[in-house]
């Protein structure tokens, strides 16, 4: 860790710095509250050792100023024996721990061990909360399809290395879930897994999202920000849909991959990063390179190990197991003991081509569990394009029996079109853009269709 030592006594500074160095940590010194606040504004620290009495300054007041300025790293107080009651009161205000003076190096070691344990537990809780908040149950990492099983086998072997990896495949095939699994199988599993969705922001905001920025470096930069590269320190940075990464940002990412160095926007100080890069795209990056949209050197840096995920229509042997997993997940989520799928409903699902892949399957199963009577999904619970005989239909239709020119009402066509766009879209905002309507209108139409829970 990088630790700031705030104490007005030189011997305490030297003793603490030496102890931290022998434990493998870096340290920076500050001899006053104002100096500490300045250093906190200039650099990133994992923890602070702060003296309760800084000459004429009150360490607790310095601590409160730190929090007011947004410095939320853990603080360990130095205190004399006579002030232990004050130190205990400080812990009630949010100070992580305290060390009584005079101290020996072992006390510093124990305080940091306690801090590292807390950080690990916090990371695990954050990870679990993230998993619980996920809309789908994830995917099982075993397959009856030989091509898919080979992907899982390579992923497991490669996870143990620090090599960059590129996950390729159509949208909705589970690239994000697989990348998280690679992180969990790696030596970095105890550290953060951070996701950046490349198409979601403008060039300027994406660069800030990745690398951070200084206050005032551009319009709207009202405070210093540490980017996702810093947030992923020691862990894994997952770049989703990297094929949409703006060309101007690609050079900075290449430098991060080659040298592990970067700068925040508006800052000249070069920083180092210990992150593993995983990236995913549904685009043909080789074609993007040929067309001049993607840097060739960046492509080769990312493509140390590549995994090609097949579409769901290419791995139909896994469909029954996947449906079973999804049904069990949503049944539990809805407070049901169990749920099943009728044989003729499963046959229709097996006949369908699933152009939206796992994402579409997930949405269909969730909606069926919401709308079905009792605990059994029947053929009538499935969307009409699935029960109509499978296939993707024509460019202007939804499968046999429902399409432009067929004997159906305009309302039926609209309803099915909205359902399919929702199934295939990453977000409601994306679905609204595709449909050419605003989010409020889409909300009303979903409410009318009984799809608000999905």
N, C-alpha and C positions, 0 to 999 in steps of 0.2 A: 504494500500500500504506500501511497504518498501522504505524508502526515505533516501538518503544520504544528510547530511547538511555539506556544505563546507564553513567555515567561521573562520577567525583567532581570533574573539572576543568571549570569553567564555560566556558573558552574552547573546549574540545573539544565540549561540548554545543552551544554557539552555532554553531560551524563546521559541525558535522554537521547540525544542524537546518536551517541555511541551505542547505546542499548538497541536502538532501532536498526542501526546499520548491521549489527551482529545478527539480528533476527531477519535480515534480508529486506528491510523496508527503506524507503527514501524519506528524508526529512528536510524541512525548510524552517528557518528561525524567524520569529518576530518578537520584538522586545516591548511592544506597546499595543494597545487596542487598535489605534488608528493604523499602525503598520500592519497588523494582522488583517484588518478589513481590506486594506489595499492589496495585500498578497492574495487574499481570497478572491478579489475581483480580477486578478491577473492570471490565476492558474486554478487547476482543478485538484482538490484534495479529497482523500477518502475519509480522513478523520482529523480531529484537532485535539491537541493537549493544551488546555487553557488554565493558567494560574488564577486562583480565586482572588488573589491580591496582586495587582500589577502596579506596584508603587502606590500612587494616589488613586489609581483607577480600580473600579469594582469589576471583577471578572464576570459577574452575573449580568451587569449592564452591557458589557462587551458581547456576551452571549446573546442577549436580547436584540442587540443591533445586528448581529450576524443573521438571526432569524428574520428580522425585518427586511434585510437586504436579499433574502432568498437563499442564504447558505444553510442548507439543511443536513449537512453531513453530521455524523455522530461526534459529540464533544465529551472528552474525559477531563474532569477537573483535577488540578493539583491543589491540595489544601494542607495547611498545617493541622496538627492534631487538635488544636484549640478551636478550629473552625469546622470540625466534622459535622456538627449539627446543621450548619449552614450548607455544607456540601450535600447532606441528605435532602434538605429542602430543595436544593438545586436539581436533584434527580427527579423530584416531583414536578418540576417545571420543564422537564424534557432532557436534561443533561444525562448522557448515557451512563456514566459511571464516574467514580472519583478515586484518586490515588493519594494517600496521606504522605506528607513529607516528614522526615526524610524517608526515601524509598530505596529499594534495591532493584536491580534489573529484572528479577523474577516477578516483581509486582507489575512492572510494565508489560512483561510477557503475558501474565495472567489477564490483565485488562484487555490486551489485544486479542487473546484467544477467545475471551468472552464476546468481543466485538465481531470477530470472524464467524463464530458460531451463530450469532444473531443475524449477520448478513446472509449466511447460508440458508437459515430458516426463512428469512424474509424472501429470498429468491424462490425457495420452494413453494411458499404460500402464494406468491405472485403467479408462479407457473400453474399451480393448482386452480387458482381463481380464473386464470385465463382459460384453462381447459374446461372448467365447469361452465364458463360463459360461451363456449363454442356452440354453434348451432347444431353440429352433427356429432355423432359418436366417434368420429375418426375412422380409420380403416384398419382391418386386421392385416398383419404383416406375414401372411402366408397365403399362397395362391395355388389353385388347381391348374392355372394357366402357366405353361413353362416360361413364356416370355416375361410375365409379371414376376414369377418367382426368381428368375435370374436377376431382375432389377433389385429385388429385396436382398438377394445374396450379395450382390456387388455393393449395395448401400451399407450393409452390415460390415463388410470388410473395410470399405473406405472410411467408415465413420471413425475408426481408430486412428486415422492419420489426421494431419492438419491441412490436407490438400484442398484446394478450391474445387467445388463441384458445380456442375451445370445440369439442371433438371429440365428435360424437354418433354413436350407433349401437349395435346389439346387442352383447352380451358376446362376446368372441372375434374381433372383426372387425379387430383390428390397430391399435387406437387408440394404445397405448403405443409400438409400433414406429414409427408415423407421427410421433408427437410427438418421438421421438428423432431421426428424419430431419429434421424441421423445425429442431431445435436444430443439427444438423450443417450445415445449409445457411445458418445465420444468422451474423451477425458475432460471436456469442457462442460459436462452436463450440470455441474453445480453452479455455473455462471449463467448470465442472461442469454436468452434467445430473443433477438430483436428483429422485427419485421419492418421493412420499408417497401411500400407499394409504389413502384416507380411512376406509373401513369397518373397518379392521383393529384399531382401538384405541378405548378409551373416550374421552369428551370431554376428561377431564383429561390423559390420556396423549397424545392427539392434539394438544392445544394445546401441550404440552411438546415433542412431536416437531417441530412446526412452528417454534415461537418460542424454545424453550429454557427453562431455569429456573435459579434460584439454589438453592444447597445449603440444605436445610431448609425450602423453600417449601411442601412438602407431604410427606405420609408416603411414604417411599421415595426422596426426593430427597437422596441421600447425597453428591452432589458437584455442582458447577456444570456445566451442560450447555448447549452451543450447539446450537440447533435446525437444521432443514433449510433455513430461510430464510438463515441465516448460511452454511451449507455451500454453498448455491447462488450465493453472491455473485459477481456478474459473469456468471453463467450463466443457466440455465433451471430453474425449479421446475415440475415436472409433478404436478398433483393428480389422481390416478386415482380414478374413481367419486366425483366431487365432489357428486353428488346425495345422497350419504349423509353429507355433512359436518354434524355437529351444529349446530343452530341457534345455540347460544351461541358457537360458534367463528366463525360466518359474519361477525359484526360486526367481529371483529379482522382477518379476511381482507379485508373490504371496505376497512378503513383502509389495509392494506398496498397494495391495488390503487390507491386514490385518492391517498394521500399518500406511499407508499413508507416508512412508519414503522411501528414495532412495539416492544413491550417484552417482555422475558423474564418468565416467571411469577415473582412475588415481587420484581420489580425496578421501580423507578420511573423509571429512566433510559430515555429514548426513543432508539431507534437507527434509522438509515436503512438501506435495503436497495436494492441495485441488482440486481434479478432480473426476468426475464421470466416471466410466468405462462401456462402452458398447462394446460387442464383437460379431463377426459373424463368421460362418464357414459353409461350405457345407459338412464337414466330420461328421461322427458319433463319437462324442467325448467319449462316453462310451466305444466304441470299441477301440478307441485309448488309453484309460486308461487301458483296459484289456491287450492290447499288449505292454504296457509299454512305449508308445510314448508321453503320456500326463499325467501330475501329477494329481492324484486323488484329492488332497487337493485344487489345483488350479481350477479344474473343479467345485467343489462344491462352491468355492468362487465366481466364475463367474455366476453360474447357480442359482442365487437367484430367478430370474424371467426369464423364457425362452419362446420364441415365435417361433412357427414352421410355416414357410411360405410355402404354397403349390406351386407346379409347375403350370405354366400357363395352362397345359393340364387338371388340376384338377379344374380349375375355369373358364371354357369356357363361363359362363354366363356374365363374365365381359369383354369378348374380344371385343365386338362391341364398348363399351364405351372407352376402352383403345385405340383401333384403331382410334376412333374419336378424342381423345385427341392428339394422336401423329400426325395425319394428320393436325389438326389445328395448332399445334406447328410448324411443318416444313413448312407449307404453309406461315405462318407469317414470319418465318426465311428467306424464299426465296422471300419475297416481294409480295406474292399473297394474294388476298383478301379472297379467300376461295378455298377449294378443297374437292372432294368427292370420295367415293369408290363405284364402280358398285356392284350390288347385287351378280352377279356370282363370282366376286373377293372376296367379303366378305364370301360367302359360302365356297370357297376354303380355306380361312384362318381359318374358323371355323372347317373345317374338318382336318386341319393339327395339329400335336401334339406339336409343338413348344418345341423341346428339349432344345433350348437355352433360353427359357422363355422370360421375358420382354426385356432382352438385344437383343435377336434375333428379336423380334417383332419390337423394336425400329429401328434396322438396316435395316430391310426389308422395313418398312414404309418410312424411309428417302430415301432409294435407289429408291423406287417406285416414290416418289415425284420428284426426280431428273430426272428420265428417262421417265416419262409419258408424253404423248402429251396433252397439255392443262392442265386443272385442274381436270381431272378425272382419277383415278387409275382403270385400266381395268385388266381383267384376264391375258392378255398377258404381263402385267408389272411385274407380280409376278415371283419369282424364280421358275424354272421348278419343283423342288421337291414339292412345295406347290400346283401348279396348276395341278400336275400329279395325284392328288387324295388323298393327305394328308398322314399321317403316317410318321414314321421316316425312312422307308425303311429298307433294310437289312444292316448288318455290312459292306457290300461291294457295296452298291447301294445308290440311292438317291430317291427312290420311284418308282412306277410302270412306265415303259417306259424309265428309265434311270438308268443304273447300269452296273457293270462288266458283259460282255457277251451279253448285249443288242445291238441293231443295231444303235450305235452312234459312233462318231469318238473319238479318244483319246483326241483331243482338247476340245470337249464338256465335256467329263468326267473331265478333268483337270479344266476347267473353273468353273463347278459346285462345284467341290471339294474346290477350292479356295474360292468361295463365301460362302460356308457353314462354312468353318473354320474361315473366317473373321467374320461371324455373331455370332459365338459362343465364340470368343476370347475376353479377356479383353483388349488387346493391340495389335498393329501391330507386336511388338517384339515377343509376345507369339504366334501369328499366324505364323510368319516366322519359329519359332522353331518347331511348330507342322508340318509344311509343309516340313521341312528339307531344307530350302533355306535361303539365307541371305536377309536382309531388302531391299537392293538395287534391288535384283531380284523381290521381292514381289512388290516393288514400280512400276517396269516396267509392271508387269502383271496386277496390279490394273489399271494402266493407259490405258493399252490395253482394259481392260474390261469396262472402263468408270466409275471406282469406286473411283477416287481420292477424290471426295467430301464427301465420306462416311467414 
